[in-house]
Amino acid sequence: MDTANQTCGAFLDALASKAPTPGGGGASALVGALGTALCTMVGNYTVGKKKYAGVEEDVKALMAKAEDIRARLLALVDADAAAFEPLSRAYSIPKDDPRRGEIMEQCLRDAAAAPMEILRLSCEAIDLHREMLDKGSAMMLSDVGTGVIFCWSALYGACLNVKVNTKSMADRAYAEAMNREADQLVNQYWKIAEQVYEAVMGRFS
């Protein structure tokens, strides 16, 4: 896949089809990239305004971080698909093949790695929205709120796609270490995302 050069319609058609990829992991990465792009958009409407001159350099730094995260999330749409395809083939290896266990384990680790990175980046993006809420243009509040909701969704979607792979791993110590990190990040960052969303809603009251 080359998601960066696909139309939105082509990606959605592929997502809706019976093709094994893209799937939930790639969709989570794309949703996170959309949320992060909204953070940059808020910055673009803030920079250059006299009212926000005192925080302009901070906002520019936030935008630079957001653009880096957005690019990495978009790349992870394809990385997630690339990691899943070998796993789908591994499931067809005969159960009496002595190589099956080792191949399956490596494929499961590879398939879990992309959504784990999506999860981590979603947390970073949520942090950016939290800061942009205080420093970005007040005219763009709804976009901060929308962006953080998208990253919130990406957080949960990525976690699900980590756990669907760790569930089948034979190396339970490795699997549980991944699960602990995923759970810790979700437990920490859903609260932050909710706080940003509620703060936005509160300003509309």
PyMOL CGO cylinders between C-alpha atoms (Angstrom):
from pymol import cmd
from pymol.cgo import CYLINDER

trace = [
    CYLINDER, 0.00, 0.00, 0.00, 0.93, 3.63, -0.46, 0.3, 1, 1, 1, 1, 1, 1,
    CYLINDER, 0.93, 3.63, -0.46, -1.61, 5.38, 1.69, 0.3, 1, 1, 1, 1, 1, 1,
    CYLINDER, -1.61, 5.38, 1.69, -0.01, 8.80, 1.32, 0.3, 1, 1, 1, 1, 1, 1,
    CYLINDER, -0.01, 8.80, 1.32, -0.76, 8.79, -2.41, 0.3, 1, 1, 1, 1, 1, 1,
    CYLINDER, -0.76, 8.79, -2.41, -4.23, 7.23, -2.25, 0.3, 1, 1, 1, 1, 1, 1,
    CYLINDER, -4.23, 7.23, -2.25, -7.45, 9.18, -2.41, 0.3, 1, 1, 1, 1, 1, 1,
    CYLINDER, -7.45, 9.18, -2.41, -9.68, 9.10, 0.65, 0.3, 1, 1, 1, 1, 1, 1,
    CYLINDER, -9.68, 9.10, 0.65, -12.25, 7.17, -1.36, 0.3, 1, 1, 1, 1, 1, 1,
    CYLINDER, -12.25, 7.17, -1.36, -9.75, 4.51, -2.46, 0.3, 1, 1, 1, 1, 1, 1,
    CYLINDER, -9.75, 4.51, -2.46, -8.59, 3.98, 1.10, 0.3, 1, 1, 1, 1, 1, 1,
    CYLINDER, -8.59, 3.98, 1.10, -12.14, 3.67, 2.38, 0.3, 1, 1, 1, 1, 1, 1,
    CYLINDER, -12.14, 3.67, 2.38, -13.02, 1.24, -0.40, 0.3, 1, 1, 1, 1, 1, 1,
    CYLINDER, -13.02, 1.24, -0.40, -10.03, -0.92, 0.58, 0.3, 1, 1, 1, 1, 1, 1,
    CYLINDER, -10.03, -0.92, 0.58, -10.95, -0.66, 4.27, 0.3, 1, 1, 1, 1, 1, 1,
    CYLINDER, -10.95, -0.66, 4.27, -14.53, -1.73, 3.57, 0.3, 1, 1, 1, 1, 1, 1,
    CYLINDER, -14.53, -1.73, 3.57, -13.52, -4.68, 1.39, 0.3, 1, 1, 1, 1, 1, 1,
    CYLINDER, -13.52, -4.68, 1.39, -12.76, -8.29, 2.33, 0.3, 1, 1, 1, 1, 1, 1,
    CYLINDER, -12.76, -8.29, 2.33, -9.05, -7.63, 1.83, 0.3, 1, 1, 1, 1, 1, 1,
    CYLINDER, -9.05, -7.63, 1.83, -7.06, -8.33, 5.00, 0.3, 1, 1, 1, 1, 1, 1,
    CYLINDER, -7.06, -8.33, 5.00, -5.49, -4.89, 4.92, 0.3, 1, 1, 1, 1, 1, 1,
    CYLINDER, -5.49, -4.89, 4.92, -6.00, -2.11, 5.76, 0.3, 1, 1, 1, 1, 1, 1,
    CYLINDER, -6.00, -2.11, 5.76, -7.78, -2.94, 8.99, 0.3, 1, 1, 1, 1, 1, 1,
    CYLINDER, -7.78, -2.94, 8.99, -8.37, -1.54, 12.44, 0.3, 1, 1, 1, 1, 1, 1,
    CYLINDER, -8.37, -1.54, 12.44, -4.73, -0.77, 13.12, 0.3, 1, 1, 1, 1, 1, 1,
    CYLINDER, -4.73, -0.77, 13.12, -4.26, 1.22, 9.94, 0.3, 1, 1, 1, 1, 1, 1,
    CYLINDER, -4.26, 1.22, 9.94, -7.57, 2.99, 10.45, 0.3, 1, 1, 1, 1, 1, 1,
    CYLINDER, -7.57, 2.99, 10.45, -6.45, 3.97, 13.96, 0.3, 1, 1, 1, 1, 1, 1,
    CYLINDER, -6.45, 3.97, 13.96, -3.21, 5.40, 12.60, 0.3, 1, 1, 1, 1, 1, 1,
    CYLINDER, -3.21, 5.40, 12.60, -5.10, 7.43, 9.99, 0.3, 1, 1, 1, 1, 1, 1,
    CYLINDER, -5.10, 7.43, 9.99, -7.57, 8.76, 12.56, 0.3, 1, 1, 1, 1, 1, 1,
    CYLINDER, -7.57, 8.76, 12.56, -4.65, 9.78, 14.76, 0.3, 1, 1, 1, 1, 1, 1,
    CYLINDER, -4.65, 9.78, 14.76, -3.01, 11.53, 11.80, 0.3, 1, 1, 1, 1, 1, 1,
    CYLINDER, -3.01, 11.53, 11.80, -6.25, 13.43, 11.14, 0.3, 1, 1, 1, 1, 1, 1,
    CYLINDER, -6.25, 13.43, 11.14, -6.43, 14.51, 14.77, 0.3, 1, 1, 1, 1, 1, 1,
    CYLINDER, -6.43, 14.51, 14.77, -2.83, 15.65, 14.72, 0.3, 1, 1, 1, 1, 1, 1,
    CYLINDER, -2.83, 15.65, 14.72, -3.37, 17.60, 11.50, 0.3, 1, 1, 1, 1, 1, 1,
    CYLINDER, -3.37, 17.60, 11.50, -6.11, 19.54, 13.29, 0.3, 1, 1, 1, 1, 1, 1,
    CYLINDER, -6.11, 19.54, 13.29, -3.58, 20.51, 15.96, 0.3, 1, 1, 1, 1, 1, 1,
    CYLINDER, -3.58, 20.51, 15.96, -1.35, 21.96, 13.24, 0.3, 1, 1, 1, 1, 1, 1,
    CYLINDER, -1.35, 21.96, 13.24, -4.32, 23.75, 11.71, 0.3, 1, 1, 1, 1, 1, 1,
    CYLINDER, -4.32, 23.75, 11.71, -5.05, 25.48, 15.02, 0.3, 1, 1, 1, 1, 1, 1,
    CYLINDER, -5.05, 25.48, 15.02, -1.42, 26.57, 15.13, 0.3, 1, 1, 1, 1, 1, 1,
    CYLINDER, -1.42, 26.57, 15.13, -1.63, 28.00, 11.62, 0.3, 1, 1, 1, 1, 1, 1,
    CYLINDER, -1.63, 28.00, 11.62, -4.56, 30.16, 12.69, 0.3, 1, 1, 1, 1, 1, 1,
    CYLINDER, -4.56, 30.16, 12.69, -2.61, 31.32, 15.75, 0.3, 1, 1, 1, 1, 1, 1,
    CYLINDER, -2.61, 31.32, 15.75, 0.83, 32.19, 14.39, 0.3, 1, 1, 1, 1, 1, 1,
    CYLINDER, 0.83, 32.19, 14.39, 1.10, 35.77, 13.17, 0.3, 1, 1, 1, 1, 1, 1,
    CYLINDER, 1.10, 35.77, 13.17, -1.71, 37.12, 15.38, 0.3, 1, 1, 1, 1, 1, 1,
    CYLINDER, -1.71, 37.12, 15.38, -0.72, 39.98, 17.71, 0.3, 1, 1, 1, 1, 1, 1,
    CYLINDER, -0.72, 39.98, 17.71, -2.89, 38.59, 20.46, 0.3, 1, 1, 1, 1, 1, 1,
    CYLINDER, -2.89, 38.59, 20.46, -0.76, 35.42, 20.59, 0.3, 1, 1, 1, 1, 1, 1,
    CYLINDER, -0.76, 35.42, 20.59, 2.67, 36.96, 19.99, 0.3, 1, 1, 1, 1, 1, 1,
    CYLINDER, 2.67, 36.96, 19.99, 3.80, 35.96, 23.47, 0.3, 1, 1, 1, 1, 1, 1,
    CYLINDER, 3.80, 35.96, 23.47, 3.27, 32.25, 22.76, 0.3, 1, 1, 1, 1, 1, 1,
    CYLINDER, 3.27, 32.25, 22.76, 4.08, 32.24, 19.05, 0.3, 1, 1, 1, 1, 1, 1,
    CYLINDER, 4.08, 32.24, 19.05, 7.37, 30.38, 19.40, 0.3, 1, 1, 1, 1, 1, 1,
    CYLINDER, 7.37, 30.38, 19.40, 5.72, 27.78, 21.63, 0.3, 1, 1, 1, 1, 1, 1,
    CYLINDER, 5.72, 27.78, 21.63, 2.96, 27.30, 19.07, 0.3, 1, 1, 1, 1, 1, 1,
    CYLINDER, 2.96, 27.30, 19.07, 5.48, 26.92, 16.26, 0.3, 1, 1, 1, 1, 1, 1,
    CYLINDER, 5.48, 26.92, 16.26, 7.23, 24.23, 18.29, 0.3, 1, 1, 1, 1, 1, 1,
    CYLINDER, 7.23, 24.23, 18.29, 3.92, 22.45, 18.85, 0.3, 1, 1, 1, 1, 1, 1,
    CYLINDER, 3.92, 22.45, 18.85, 3.22, 22.57, 15.12, 0.3, 1, 1, 1, 1, 1, 1,
    CYLINDER, 3.22, 22.57, 15.12, 6.61, 21.09, 14.28, 0.3, 1, 1, 1, 1, 1, 1,
    CYLINDER, 6.61, 21.09, 14.28, 6.03, 18.23, 16.70, 0.3, 1, 1, 1, 1, 1, 1,
    CYLINDER, 6.03, 18.23, 16.70, 2.54, 17.70, 15.34, 0.3, 1, 1, 1, 1, 1, 1,
    CYLINDER, 2.54, 17.70, 15.34, 3.77, 17.50, 11.77, 0.3, 1, 1, 1, 1, 1, 1,
    CYLINDER, 3.77, 17.50, 11.77, 6.41, 14.94, 12.74, 0.3, 1, 1, 1, 1, 1, 1,
    CYLINDER, 6.41, 14.94, 12.74, 3.80, 12.81, 14.52, 0.3, 1, 1, 1, 1, 1, 1,
    CYLINDER, 3.80, 12.81, 14.52, 1.35, 13.15, 11.64, 0.3, 1, 1, 1, 1, 1, 1,
    CYLINDER, 1.35, 13.15, 11.64, 3.94, 11.89, 9.14, 0.3, 1, 1, 1, 1, 1, 1,
    CYLINDER, 3.94, 11.89, 9.14, 4.88, 8.98, 11.37, 0.3, 1, 1, 1, 1, 1, 1,
    CYLINDER, 4.88, 8.98, 11.37, 1.26, 7.98, 11.90, 0.3, 1, 1, 1, 1, 1, 1,
    CYLINDER, 1.26, 7.98, 11.90, 0.56, 8.09, 8.18, 0.3, 1, 1, 1, 1, 1, 1,
    CYLINDER, 0.56, 8.09, 8.18, 3.58, 5.86, 7.56, 0.3, 1, 1, 1, 1, 1, 1,
    CYLINDER, 3.58, 5.86, 7.56, 2.26, 3.46, 10.19, 0.3, 1, 1, 1, 1, 1, 1,
    CYLINDER, 2.26, 3.46, 10.19, -0.91, 2.89, 8.16, 0.3, 1, 1, 1, 1, 1, 1,
    CYLINDER, -0.91, 2.89, 8.16, 1.25, 1.07, 5.63, 0.3, 1, 1, 1, 1, 1, 1,
    CYLINDER, 1.25, 1.07, 5.63, 3.58, -0.43, 8.24, 0.3, 1, 1, 1, 1, 1, 1,
    CYLINDER, 3.58, -0.43, 8.24, 0.62, -2.01, 10.00, 0.3, 1, 1, 1, 1, 1, 1,
    CYLINDER, 0.62, -2.01, 10.00, -0.59, -3.54, 6.74, 0.3, 1, 1, 1, 1, 1, 1,
    CYLINDER, -0.59, -3.54, 6.74, 2.90, -4.78, 5.87, 0.3, 1, 1, 1, 1, 1, 1,
    CYLINDER, 2.90, -4.78, 5.87, 3.24, -6.51, 9.25, 0.3, 1, 1, 1, 1, 1, 1,
    CYLINDER, 3.24, -6.51, 9.25, -0.18, -8.16, 9.08, 0.3, 1, 1, 1, 1, 1, 1,
    CYLINDER, -0.18, -8.16, 9.08, 0.24, -9.83, 5.71, 0.3, 1, 1, 1, 1, 1, 1,
    CYLINDER, 0.24, -9.83, 5.71, 3.00, -12.27, 6.86, 0.3, 1, 1, 1, 1, 1, 1,
    CYLINDER, 3.00, -12.27, 6.86, 0.90, -13.09, 9.91, 0.3, 1, 1, 1, 1, 1, 1,
    CYLINDER, 0.90, -13.09, 9.91, -2.12, -13.93, 7.77, 0.3, 1, 1, 1, 1, 1, 1,
    CYLINDER, -2.12, -13.93, 7.77, 0.07, -16.27, 5.74, 0.3, 1, 1, 1, 1, 1, 1,
    CYLINDER, 0.07, -16.27, 5.74, 1.57, -17.82, 8.89, 0.3, 1, 1, 1, 1, 1, 1,
    CYLINDER, 1.57, -17.82, 8.89, -1.88, -18.96, 10.05, 0.3, 1, 1, 1, 1, 1, 1,
    CYLINDER, -1.88, -18.96, 10.05, -2.04, -21.21, 6.98, 0.3, 1, 1, 1, 1, 1, 1,
    CYLINDER, -2.04, -21.21, 6.98, 1.18, -23.07, 7.89, 0.3, 1, 1, 1, 1, 1, 1,
    CYLINDER, 1.18, -23.07, 7.89, 0.26, -26.68, 8.79, 0.3, 1, 1, 1, 1, 1, 1,
    CYLINDER, 0.26, -26.68, 8.79, 0.13, -27.24, 12.53, 0.3, 1, 1, 1, 1, 1, 1,
    CYLINDER, 0.13, -27.24, 12.53, 2.53, -30.17, 12.26, 0.3, 1, 1, 1, 1, 1, 1,
    CYLINDER, 2.53, -30.17, 12.26, 5.20, -28.00, 10.62, 0.3, 1, 1, 1, 1, 1, 1,
    CYLINDER, 5.20, -28.00, 10.62, 8.00, -27.66, 13.23, 0.3, 1, 1, 1, 1, 1, 1,
    CYLINDER, 8.00, -27.66, 13.23, 8.71, -24.10, 12.07, 0.3, 1, 1, 1, 1, 1, 1,
    CYLINDER, 8.71, -24.10, 12.07, 5.16, -22.91, 12.63, 0.3, 1, 1, 1, 1, 1, 1,
    CYLINDER, 5.16, -22.91, 12.63, 5.52, -21.83, 16.26, 0.3, 1, 1, 1, 1, 1, 1,
    CYLINDER, 5.52, -21.83, 16.26, 8.66, -19.78, 15.71, 0.3, 1, 1, 1, 1, 1, 1,
    CYLINDER, 8.66, -19.78, 15.71, 7.29, -18.12, 12.58, 0.3, 1, 1, 1, 1, 1, 1,
    CYLINDER, 7.29, -18.12, 12.58, 3.96, -17.36, 14.23, 0.3, 1, 1, 1, 1, 1, 1,
    CYLINDER, 3.96, -17.36, 14.23, 5.63, -15.83, 17.27, 0.3, 1, 1, 1, 1, 1, 1,
    CYLINDER, 5.63, -15.83, 17.27, 7.78, -13.50, 15.21, 0.3, 1, 1, 1, 1, 1, 1,
    CYLINDER, 7.78, -13.50, 15.21, 4.85, -12.49, 13.02, 0.3, 1, 1, 1, 1, 1, 1,
    CYLINDER, 4.85, -12.49, 13.02, 2.74, -11.75, 16.10, 0.3, 1, 1, 1, 1, 1, 1,
    CYLINDER, 2.74, -11.75, 16.10, 5.47, -9.58, 17.55, 0.3, 1, 1, 1, 1, 1, 1,
    CYLINDER, 5.47, -9.58, 17.55, 5.82, -7.68, 14.29, 0.3, 1, 1, 1, 1, 1, 1,
    CYLINDER, 5.82, -7.68, 14.29, 2.05, -7.27, 13.99, 0.3, 1, 1, 1, 1, 1, 1,
    CYLINDER, 2.05, -7.27, 13.99, 1.82, -5.89, 17.54, 0.3, 1, 1, 1, 1, 1, 1,
    CYLINDER, 1.82, -5.89, 17.54, 4.71, -3.46, 17.08, 0.3, 1, 1, 1, 1, 1, 1,
    CYLINDER, 4.71, -3.46, 17.08, 2.94, -1.09, 14.67, 0.3, 1, 1, 1, 1, 1, 1,
    CYLINDER, 2.94, -1.09, 14.67, -0.20, -0.55, 16.79, 0.3, 1, 1, 1, 1, 1, 1,
    CYLINDER, -0.20, -0.55, 16.79, 1.99, -0.15, 19.87, 0.3, 1, 1, 1, 1, 1, 1,
    CYLINDER, 1.99, -0.15, 19.87, 3.78, 2.70, 18.14, 0.3, 1, 1, 1, 1, 1, 1,
    CYLINDER, 3.78, 2.70, 18.14, 0.44, 4.14, 16.99, 0.3, 1, 1, 1, 1, 1, 1,
    CYLINDER, 0.44, 4.14, 16.99, -0.67, 4.08, 20.63, 0.3, 1, 1, 1, 1, 1, 1,
    CYLINDER, -0.67, 4.08, 20.63, 2.47, 5.87, 21.83, 0.3, 1, 1, 1, 1, 1, 1,
    CYLINDER, 2.47, 5.87, 21.83, 2.20, 8.54, 19.14, 0.3, 1, 1, 1, 1, 1, 1,
    CYLINDER, 2.20, 8.54, 19.14, -1.48, 9.07, 19.92, 0.3, 1, 1, 1, 1, 1, 1,
    CYLINDER, -1.48, 9.07, 19.92, -0.48, 9.86, 23.50, 0.3, 1, 1, 1, 1, 1, 1,
    CYLINDER, -0.48, 9.86, 23.50, 2.08, 12.38, 22.27, 0.3, 1, 1, 1, 1, 1, 1,
    CYLINDER, 2.08, 12.38, 22.27, -0.57, 13.97, 20.07, 0.3, 1, 1, 1, 1, 1, 1,
    CYLINDER, -0.57, 13.97, 20.07, -2.99, 14.23, 23.00, 0.3, 1, 1, 1, 1, 1, 1,
    CYLINDER, -2.99, 14.23, 23.00, -0.31, 16.09, 24.94, 0.3, 1, 1, 1, 1, 1, 1,
    CYLINDER, -0.31, 16.09, 24.94, 0.06, 18.53, 22.04, 0.3, 1, 1, 1, 1, 1, 1,
    CYLINDER, 0.06, 18.53, 22.04, -3.67, 19.23, 22.04, 0.3, 1, 1, 1, 1, 1, 1,
    CYLINDER, -3.67, 19.23, 22.04, -3.59, 19.84, 25.79, 0.3, 1, 1, 1, 1, 1, 1,
    CYLINDER, -3.59, 19.84, 25.79, -0.96, 22.56, 25.30, 0.3, 1, 1, 1, 1, 1, 1,
    CYLINDER, -0.96, 22.56, 25.30, -2.60, 23.94, 22.15, 0.3, 1, 1, 1, 1, 1, 1,
    CYLINDER, -2.60, 23.94, 22.15, -5.84, 24.37, 24.12, 0.3, 1, 1, 1, 1, 1, 1,
    CYLINDER, -5.84, 24.37, 24.12, -4.11, 26.99, 26.28, 0.3, 1, 1, 1, 1, 1, 1,
    CYLINDER, -4.11, 26.99, 26.28, -1.94, 28.62, 23.61, 0.3, 1, 1, 1, 1, 1, 1,
    CYLINDER, -1.94, 28.62, 23.61, -3.87, 28.32, 20.37, 0.3, 1, 1, 1, 1, 1, 1,
    CYLINDER, -3.87, 28.32, 20.37, -6.42, 30.73, 18.94, 0.3, 1, 1, 1, 1, 1, 1,
    CYLINDER, -6.42, 30.73, 18.94, -9.66, 30.82, 20.92, 0.3, 1, 1, 1, 1, 1, 1,
    CYLINDER, -9.66, 30.82, 20.92, -11.46, 30.90, 17.58, 0.3, 1, 1, 1, 1, 1, 1,
    CYLINDER, -11.46, 30.90, 17.58, -10.29, 27.33, 16.95, 0.3, 1, 1, 1, 1, 1, 1,
    CYLINDER, -10.29, 27.33, 16.95, -11.51, 25.69, 20.15, 0.3, 1, 1, 1, 1, 1, 1,
    CYLINDER, -11.51, 25.69, 20.15, -13.79, 23.26, 18.36, 0.3, 1, 1, 1, 1, 1, 1,
    CYLINDER, -13.79, 23.26, 18.36, -10.87, 22.03, 16.26, 0.3, 1, 1, 1, 1, 1, 1,
    CYLINDER, -10.87, 22.03, 16.26, -8.78, 21.35, 19.36, 0.3, 1, 1, 1, 1, 1, 1,
    CYLINDER, -8.78, 21.35, 19.36, -11.71, 19.38, 20.75, 0.3, 1, 1, 1, 1, 1, 1,
    CYLINDER, -11.71, 19.38, 20.75, -12.26, 17.48, 17.52, 0.3, 1, 1, 1, 1, 1, 1,
    CYLINDER, -12.26, 17.48, 17.52, -8.55, 16.75, 17.16, 0.3, 1, 1, 1, 1, 1, 1,
    CYLINDER, -8.55, 16.75, 17.16, -8.23, 15.36, 20.67, 0.3, 1, 1, 1, 1, 1, 1,
    CYLINDER, -8.23, 15.36, 20.67, -11.31, 13.15, 20.15, 0.3, 1, 1, 1, 1, 1, 1,
    CYLINDER, -11.31, 13.15, 20.15, -9.71, 11.66, 17.04, 0.3, 1, 1, 1, 1, 1, 1,
    CYLINDER, -9.71, 11.66, 17.04, -6.47, 10.98, 18.91, 0.3, 1, 1, 1, 1, 1, 1,
    CYLINDER, -6.47, 10.98, 18.91, -8.50, 9.52, 21.77, 0.3, 1, 1, 1, 1, 1, 1,
    CYLINDER, -8.50, 9.52, 21.77, -10.14, 7.12, 19.30, 0.3, 1, 1, 1, 1, 1, 1,
    CYLINDER, -10.14, 7.12, 19.30, -6.76, 6.22, 17.81, 0.3, 1, 1, 1, 1, 1, 1,
    CYLINDER, -6.76, 6.22, 17.81, -5.50, 5.46, 21.33, 0.3, 1, 1, 1, 1, 1, 1,
    CYLINDER, -5.50, 5.46, 21.33, -8.24, 2.91, 21.98, 0.3, 1, 1, 1, 1, 1, 1,
    CYLINDER, -8.24, 2.91, 21.98, -8.16, 1.44, 18.49, 0.3, 1, 1, 1, 1, 1, 1,
    CYLINDER, -8.16, 1.44, 18.49, -4.40, 0.91, 18.67, 0.3, 1, 1, 1, 1, 1, 1,
    CYLINDER, -4.40, 0.91, 18.67, -4.72, -0.73, 22.08, 0.3, 1, 1, 1, 1, 1, 1,
    CYLINDER, -4.72, -0.73, 22.08, -7.22, -3.23, 20.72, 0.3, 1, 1, 1, 1, 1, 1,
    CYLINDER, -7.22, -3.23, 20.72, -4.86, -4.09, 17.89, 0.3, 1, 1, 1, 1, 1, 1,
    CYLINDER, -4.86, -4.09, 17.89, -1.97, -4.62, 20.28, 0.3, 1, 1, 1, 1, 1, 1,
    CYLINDER, -1.97, -4.62, 20.28, -4.01, -6.99, 22.39, 0.3, 1, 1, 1, 1, 1, 1,
    CYLINDER, -4.01, -6.99, 22.39, -5.44, -9.05, 19.55, 0.3, 1, 1, 1, 1, 1, 1,
    CYLINDER, -5.44, -9.05, 19.55, -1.85, -10.01, 18.78, 0.3, 1, 1, 1, 1, 1, 1,
    CYLINDER, -1.85, -10.01, 18.78, -0.47, -10.40, 22.30, 0.3, 1, 1, 1, 1, 1, 1,
    CYLINDER, -0.47, -10.40, 22.30, -3.38, -12.73, 23.11, 0.3, 1, 1, 1, 1, 1, 1,
    CYLINDER, -3.38, -12.73, 23.11, -1.96, -15.37, 20.77, 0.3, 1, 1, 1, 1, 1, 1,
    CYLINDER, -1.96, -15.37, 20.77, 1.70, -15.05, 21.72, 0.3, 1, 1, 1, 1, 1, 1,
    CYLINDER, 1.70, -15.05, 21.72, 3.38, -18.08, 23.27, 0.3, 1, 1, 1, 1, 1, 1,
    CYLINDER, 3.38, -18.08, 23.27, 5.91, -15.92, 25.11, 0.3, 1, 1, 1, 1, 1, 1,
    CYLINDER, 5.91, -15.92, 25.11, 3.58, -14.70, 27.84, 0.3, 1, 1, 1, 1, 1, 1,
    CYLINDER, 3.58, -14.70, 27.84, 6.22, -12.57, 29.58, 0.3, 1, 1, 1, 1, 1, 1,
    CYLINDER, 6.22, -12.57, 29.58, 6.75, -10.58, 26.37, 0.3, 1, 1, 1, 1, 1, 1,
    CYLINDER, 6.75, -10.58, 26.37, 3.01, -10.35, 25.77, 0.3, 1, 1, 1, 1, 1, 1,
    CYLINDER, 3.01, -10.35, 25.77, 2.23, -9.17, 29.30, 0.3, 1, 1, 1, 1, 1, 1,
    CYLINDER, 2.23, -9.17, 29.30, 4.96, -6.53, 29.14, 0.3, 1, 1, 1, 1, 1, 1,
    CYLINDER, 4.96, -6.53, 29.14, 3.33, -5.10, 26.01, 0.3, 1, 1, 1, 1, 1, 1,
    CYLINDER, 3.33, -5.10, 26.01, -0.11, -5.30, 27.61, 0.3, 1, 1, 1, 1, 1, 1,
    CYLINDER, -0.11, -5.30, 27.61, 1.10, -3.46, 30.71, 0.3, 1, 1, 1, 1, 1, 1,
    CYLINDER, 1.10, -3.46, 30.71, 2.54, -0.63, 28.66, 0.3, 1, 1, 1, 1, 1, 1,
    CYLINDER, 2.54, -0.63, 28.66, -0.62, -0.37, 26.57, 0.3, 1, 1, 1, 1, 1, 1,
    CYLINDER, -0.62, -0.37, 26.57, -2.87, -0.39, 29.65, 0.3, 1, 1, 1, 1, 1, 1,
    CYLINDER, -2.87, -0.39, 29.65, -0.73, 2.18, 31.44, 0.3, 1, 1, 1, 1, 1, 1,
    CYLINDER, -0.73, 2.18, 31.44, -0.80, 4.57, 28.49, 0.3, 1, 1, 1, 1, 1, 1,
    CYLINDER, -0.80, 4.57, 28.49, -4.54, 4.17, 27.91, 0.3, 1, 1, 1, 1, 1, 1,
    CYLINDER, -4.54, 4.17, 27.91, -5.34, 4.67, 31.60, 0.3, 1, 1, 1, 1, 1, 1,
    CYLINDER, -5.34, 4.67, 31.60, -3.23, 7.81, 31.69, 0.3, 1, 1, 1, 1, 1, 1,
    CYLINDER, -3.23, 7.81, 31.69, -4.16, 9.41, 28.40, 0.3, 1, 1, 1, 1, 1, 1,
    CYLINDER, -4.16, 9.41, 28.40, -7.90, 8.81, 28.12, 0.3, 1, 1, 1, 1, 1, 1,
    CYLINDER, -7.90, 8.81, 28.12, -8.18, 11.03, 31.20, 0.3, 1, 1, 1, 1, 1, 1,
    CYLINDER, -8.18, 11.03, 31.20, -6.05, 13.75, 29.63, 0.3, 1, 1, 1, 1, 1, 1,
    CYLINDER, -6.05, 13.75, 29.63, -8.04, 13.60, 26.39, 0.3, 1, 1, 1, 1, 1, 1,
    CYLINDER, -8.04, 13.60, 26.39, -11.31, 13.77, 28.33, 0.3, 1, 1, 1, 1, 1, 1,
    CYLINDER, -11.31, 13.77, 28.33, -10.05, 16.77, 30.30, 0.3, 1, 1, 1, 1, 1, 1,
    CYLINDER, -10.05, 16.77, 30.30, -9.19, 18.62, 27.08, 0.3, 1, 1, 1, 1, 1, 1,
    CYLINDER, -9.19, 18.62, 27.08, -12.58, 17.77, 25.56, 0.3, 1, 1, 1, 1, 1, 1,
    CYLINDER, -12.58, 17.77, 25.56, -14.45, 18.85, 28.71, 0.3, 1, 1, 1, 1, 1, 1,
    CYLINDER, -14.45, 18.85, 28.71, -12.44, 22.07, 28.87, 0.3, 1, 1, 1, 1, 1, 1,
    CYLINDER, -12.44, 22.07, 28.87, -13.44, 22.87, 25.30, 0.3, 1, 1, 1, 1, 1, 1,
    CYLINDER, -13.44, 22.87, 25.30, -17.08, 22.09, 26.01, 0.3, 1, 1, 1, 1, 1, 1,
    CYLINDER, -17.08, 22.09, 26.01, -16.93, 24.21, 29.16, 0.3, 1, 1, 1, 1, 1, 1,
    CYLINDER, -16.93, 24.21, 29.16, -15.88, 27.25, 27.18, 0.3, 1, 1, 1, 1, 1, 1,
    CYLINDER, -15.88, 27.25, 27.18, -18.99, 26.93, 25.03, 0.3, 1, 1, 1, 1, 1, 1,
    CYLINDER, -18.99, 26.93, 25.03, -21.28, 27.05, 28.06, 0.3, 1, 1, 1, 1, 1, 1,
]
cmd.load_cgo(trace, "trace")
